[in-house]
Amino acid sequence: MPHNKRIYTKDDLTIGSLIKDLNNGDIGLLVERYNILYDTEFEVWIWDIYWTGANITLKGMNSPYTESGLLGLLNSGRMMIVEGPQHGTQ
């Protein structure tokens, strides 16, 4: 991994941020974050993402992603944050 590669953390994910799928160009809006295991001592955070683009169908417009999975996609270079309340345009 190059030493200057951007490493995303959970602090980079905010409601209102836009992410881009670099494989197909689709754009997603981070809409909501919630703990799917709210009634246990464990936490599994989920992000609801509203997608738009040429490859999106009605069924795939609103997709939940685990926070760890989303960070994996960002850090692998498959997706990137393109704009957000704390990021500005990148």
C-alpha positions in Angstrom: 0.0 0.0 0.0 1.4 3.4 -0.9 2.3 5.5 2.1 0.3 8.5 0.9 -3.0 6.5 0.3 -6.0 8.0 2.2 -7.2 5.7 5.0 -10.9 6.3 5.8 -12.2 5.8 9.4 -15.7 5.9 10.8 -15.2 9.6 11.5 -15.1 10.2 7.8 -18.7 8.8 7.3 -21.3 11.4 8.0 -25.0 11.8 7.1 -25.2 13.8 3.9 -21.8 12.6 2.5 -21.7 11.5 -1.1 -19.7 8.4 -2.1 -18.9 7.2 -5.6 -18.6 3.6 -6.7 -15.4 3.8 -8.9 -16.3 0.7 -10.8 -19.6 1.9 -12.3 -19.8 5.6 -11.5 -22.9 5.4 -9.3 -23.3 8.0 -6.6 -24.6 7.2 -3.1 -25.9 9.5 -0.4 -25.3 8.4 3.2 -28.8 8.8 4.7 -28.8 7.1 8.1 -26.5 5.3 10.6 -27.9 2.8 13.1 -26.9 -0.1 15.3 -28.7 -3.2 14.0 -28.0 -5.0 17.3 -29.6 -2.2 19.4 -30.8 -4.6 22.2 -27.5 -6.3 22.9 -24.1 -5.3 24.2 -22.6 -5.7 20.7 -22.6 -3.0 18.1 -23.0 -3.6 14.3 -23.4 -0.2 12.6 -25.3 0.0 9.4 -25.4 2.8 6.9 -28.5 3.3 4.7 -27.3 4.6 1.3 -29.6 6.1 -1.3 -28.0 5.3 -4.8 -28.4 7.0 -8.1 -26.8 6.3 -11.5 -27.2 4.4 -14.7 -26.8 1.0 -13.0 -29.4 1.5 -10.3 -32.9 -0.1 -10.3 -35.8 0.8 -8.0 -34.9 -2.3 -5.9 -31.3 -1.2 -5.4 -31.9 2.5 -4.7 -31.8 2.2 -0.9 -29.1 -0.2 0.2 -27.8 -1.0 3.7 -24.1 -1.5 4.2 -22.3 -2.5 7.4 -19.9 0.3 8.4 -17.0 -2.1 8.4 -17.9 -3.2 4.9 -18.3 0.3 3.6 -14.9 1.3 5.1 -13.4 -1.8 3.4 -14.7 -0.6 0.1 -13.4 2.9 0.6 -10.0 1.8 1.8 -9.6 -0.8 -1.0 -10.1 1.9 -3.6 -13.5 0.6 -4.9 -15.3 3.7 -3.6 -14.4 7.2 -2.6 -16.0 10.0 -0.6 -16.6 12.8 -3.1 -18.4 15.3 -1.0 -19.7 15.7 2.5 -20.5 18.1 5.3 -17.0 17.8 6.9 -15.1 17.0 3.7 -16.0 19.6 1.2 -15.4 18.5 -2.4 -12.6 16.0 -2.8 
